């Protein structure tokens, strides 16, 4: 299925692969999408619309197996605070529904903050602009396409640090 995201990449001459999968409206998680398209969750990036206050919106693009750290995003974006945009506002602001949000072809381009881990991979997956369709492309091409939107595009550490739960006593196995 051709999507606005795919058309936008084609208009820039950027190579990509469209990969379709069956959508479960009850489970739109990026981890589930990753399983369905046969890619590791850390290579399947989710696009989140966040707000820093009335009329202040940003896209945060993070790995599917990670959680957005709002403080890190606020620092990177120069906002006092950041939080998820209300779900009811996502479609009117972007033109996309939850599970199908992409930077490309959104109603209005917003500044883009992409987790720095994206550049570690040969290829990443992002929503094509419709549930059930992913764009697979190189991180360099993704960044180039984002910059073509003529908004601020920045890579930064945007995710919560993984916390390692250790039993009381603190020694890890194998360190005795």
C-alpha positions in Angstrom: 0.0 0.0 0.0 1.4 3.4 -1.0 1.3 5.8 1.9 2.1 9.5 2.2 5.3 8.5 3.9 6.3 6.3 1.0 5.4 9.0 -1.5 7.5 11.6 0.4 10.6 9.3 0.3 10.0 8.6 -3.4 9.9 12.4 -4.1 13.3 12.7 -2.5 14.7 9.7 -4.4 15.4 7.9 -1.1 15.4 4.1 -1.3 13.2 2.2 1.1 11.3 -1.0 1.5 7.6 -1.1 2.5 6.8 -4.0 4.8 3.2 -4.8 5.6 1.8 -6.7 8.6 -1.5 -7.7 10.1 -2.7 -5.1 12.6 -4.2 -6.1 16.0 -6.0 -2.9 17.2 -5.7 -4.2 20.8 -1.9 -4.4 20.6 -0.2 -1.5 18.7 3.1 -1.9 20.5 6.3 -1.5 18.6 7.6 -4.7 20.1 4.6 -6.6 18.5 5.2 -4.8 15.2 8.9 -5.8 15.3 8.0 -9.5 15.7 5.5 -9.2 12.9 8.0 -7.7 10.5 10.9 -9.9 11.6 13.2 -7.1 13.0 14.6 -6.6 16.5 12.5 -4.2 18.6 15.5 -1.8 19.0 15.5 -1.3 15.2 11.8 -0.5 15.0 11.4 3.1 15.9 8.2 4.6 17.2 7.2 8.2 16.4 5.6 10.0 19.4 4.0 13.4 19.4 5.0 15.3 22.5 4.1 18.8 23.8 6.0 21.3 25.8 2.8 23.4 26.4 0.0 25.0 24.3 1.0 25.1 20.6 4.5 23.6 21.3 4.8 20.2 19.6 7.8 18.0 18.8 8.2 14.5 17.3 10.3 12.1 19.4 11.5 9.0 17.6 12.7 6.3 19.9 13.4 2.5 19.7 10.4 0.3 20.1 11.8 -1.5 23.2 12.5 1.8 25.0 10.6 4.4 27.0 10.9 8.1 26.3 12.7 10.1 29.0 10.7 13.4 29.1 13.4 15.3 30.9 16.1 14.3 28.4 13.7 15.3 25.5 12.9 18.7 27.2 16.6 19.4 27.6 17.4 18.5 24.0 14.4 20.5 22.7 14.9 23.5 24.9 11.5 23.1 26.6 10.7 23.7 30.3 9.0 20.3 30.4 7.7 17.7 27.9 4.8 15.2 28.0 2.8 13.1 25.6 0.4 15.1 23.5 -3.2 14.0 24.4 -4.2 11.1 22.2 -7.3 13.1 21.0 -5.0 15.8 19.6 -2.7 13.4 17.6 -4.9 12.9 14.6 -6.0 16.6 14.2 -2.4 17.8 14.5 -0.6 15.1 12.4 -3.3 13.6 10.2 -2.3 10.2 11.5 -3.8 7.8 14.0 -2.0 6.1 16.9 0.1 3.3 15.6 0.5 5.0 12.2 2.3 8.3 13.1 5.2 9.3 10.9 7.1 12.5 10.3 6.5 12.3 6.6 3.3 13.8 5.2 2.1 15.0 8.6 -0.3 18.0 8.5 2.4 20.2 9.8 6.1 19.5 10.2 7.3 19.7 13.9 10.9 19.7 15.1 12.2 16.2 15.2 14.3 14.5 17.9 15.6 11.1 17.1 17.2 8.8 19.6 20.9 8.6 19.0 20.9 4.7 18.8 19.2 5.0 15.3 22.6 5.5 13.7 24.0 2.2 15.1 22.0 0.1 12.6 22.3 -0.5 8.8 18.5 -0.2 8.6 15.7 1.0 10.8 11.9 0.7 10.6 9.4 3.5 11.1 5.7 3.8 10.4 4.8 4.5 6.8 1.8 6.6 7.9 -0.7 3.8 8.3 -1.2 1.0 10.7 0.1 -2.2 9.2 2.8 -0.6 7.0 6.4 0.1 7.9 9.1 1.9 6.0 12.6 0.2 6.2 15.5 2.4 5.3 19.0 3.4 6.4 19.2 5.8 9.4 21.2 8.2 7.2 18.4 8.4 4.6 15.8 8.8 7.4 17.8 11.8 8.8 18.1 13.2 5.3 14.4 12.9 4.7 13.6 14.5 8.1 15.9 17.4 7.3 14.0 17.8 4.0 11.0 18.8 6.1 12.9 22.1 6.9 12.5 21.8 10.7 15.0 21.3 13.4 16.3 17.7 13.3 18.5 16.5 16.1 19.8 13.2 17.4 20.1 12.9 21.2 19.9 10.4 24.1 16.1 10.3 24.6 15.4 7.1 26.4 15.2 6.1 30.0 18.3 4.3 31.2 17.7 0.6 31.7 17.8 -0.1 35.4 19.3 -3.3 36.4 17.4 -4.9 39.3 19.8 -6.7 41.7 18.9 -8.6 44.8 19.9 -6.9 48.1 23.6 -7.5 48.7 24.4 -6.0 45.3 26.8 -8.5 43.9 26.2 -9.7 40.3 26.5 -13.4 39.5 30.0 -14.3 38.6 31.7 -11.4 40.4 32.5 -13.2 43.6 
